[in-house]
C-alpha cells in the first residue's frame, strides 16, 4: 500500500481521518505534531471548564477511541505512524494538563514540556514508540509523554 497524504477535502469526507489529522492541523508540511498540539490546546480550553470526573472521562474516551482512530488512519495510509496523525498529541496534551493551575504560564510550561518529551522521546517513550505497533502504539507513547509532563508539572507545583 502506498503512503499518501490526504487533502483537506478528503479529510472532510472521512471523519476518522479528520479526527486523526486533528481537524486538518496535521496537514501542515512543517511541524505537524506541534500544530496538532496547538489544536489540542484549543480544545483543552473547553475541557478545562469540565468537572474533574467529566474531564478524566473525556480524556479516557478520547484515548480509547484514539487507538482505533489512529490505527485505522495509519492502516489506510499504509504507514505505522504517519507524521500527520496528531490525535495522539491532542490527547497526550490533555492528559498532561490534567488539574494544573489554569494560567497561561502553567499551560505554556505544559505545552513546551510535552513537546520536548514527544520530540526527544526519552525512555520509556522511545521503547514504546519502537516496540508497540498499531493504534495502541501510536497513542501510548504520547500518553506516556503526557503522563511524564503531568508529573513534572505536579512536582514543580509541590516544590513552589
N, C-alpha and C positions, 0 to 999 in steps of 0.2 A: 504494500500500500504506500502510495506516495504522500509525503508530508506536504500539506498545503496550509496557507494562511487564509482563513476566511475573510471575506469583506464584511463591512458593517451591514450591508443589505442581506448577506447570507446569515449573519448572526440574528437579525431580526426575525428571520423565518424559522430559526431553530432555537427555542427558548433554553434548551440545555446548554448549547454553545454560548448563547448570550450571557447566561449566568457565569459559565466557566471563564469567559473572557471579560468578566467584570463590567458588563453593560457596555463593552467596547473599549474600555480603558486598556485592556491587554493588547490591543491592536497597535499601540504606539511602537514605532520602529526602534526607539531607544528607551531603555529602562522600563519595559512593560511591568515588571514586578513593582517598581516604585509607583508607577501610575495606578496599578491595581490597589496598592496600599493606600494611596490618596483617596481612591474611590471608597475603599473600606472605611476610611476616616470620615467621609461624608455620611455614610450610613451609621457609623458609630455615634455621631451627633444625635441621631434619633434614638438609637438603642440606649444611650446613656440616660435617657429620661425614664426608662422602664424600671420597675422594682427589681431588686436583685434576682429573685427567683425567675421572673419572666426573662430577664436579660440572660441568665445562665441557660434557661430552656431554649431560647432563641439561638444562642451560640452552639448548643449541643445539637439542635436540629440542623443548623447550617453546616456543622462539621460532618454529621452523619450523611446528610444529603450531598455534601461535597465529595464524599467518596464515590458516589455514583456520577455526579455531575462532571467531576474532573476525569474520572476513569473513562466514561463514555466519550467525552470530547477527545481525550488523548487517543483512544482507540480509533475513533472516526478519522482523526488526523494522521494516524499511523506513526505516532511518536510517543515515547514514555511520558515525558513531561514537557510539553510544548511551552516555550517561554511566555506565550500569550495567555496561558491558562493562569488566571490570577485569583480565582475564587478562594484558593488556599491562603493567599496573602491576606485577603479581606478577613477571613475567619480567624486566622492567626493573630491579626492585629486586634480583633475584638476580644480574643482571649487575653492578649497582653494588657489591654486597657480595663480589664475587669476590676471594679471597685477601687480605681485610683482616684485621687482628687481631680475633680473636673476643673482644671485650669489649663491654659494653653502651655504653660511651662511643663507640666507633667505629661500632657498629651504629646507635645513635641519630643520630650525625652523618650517616651514610649515608642513613638514613631521611629526615631533615629536608632534606638537600641534594637528594635525589632528588625529594621532594615539591615543593620550591622550583622545580627545573628543569621538572617536569611541569606545574606550575600557571603559572609565569612564561613558559615556552616561549621562551627566548632563541634567536637564530639559531644553528644551523641547524634546531633543533627546530620552530620556528614555520613555517619554509618547508616542511619535511616534512609537518607537520600539515595545511597548506593545499593542498599540491600532489600528494601521493601518496594515492591512494584505495584503497578496499577493505581487505581484511585486512592487506595489506602496509603500507599507510599507518597503520592503527591500531597495528600492532606497532612500526613503525620509529621513530616519534617517541619512544616510551617506551624503546626500546633505545638510542637516542642519548642520551636523558636519563640512562639507566643508565650508559652509557659515560663521559659527562661527569662524572657523580658519582664513578665509579671513579677517573677522572683526578684530580679534586680531592682525593680521599682519598689516593691514591697519592703525589701531590706533597706533601701535608701530612705524610704519614709520613716521606718522604725529608727534609723540612725539619727535622722534630722529631728 
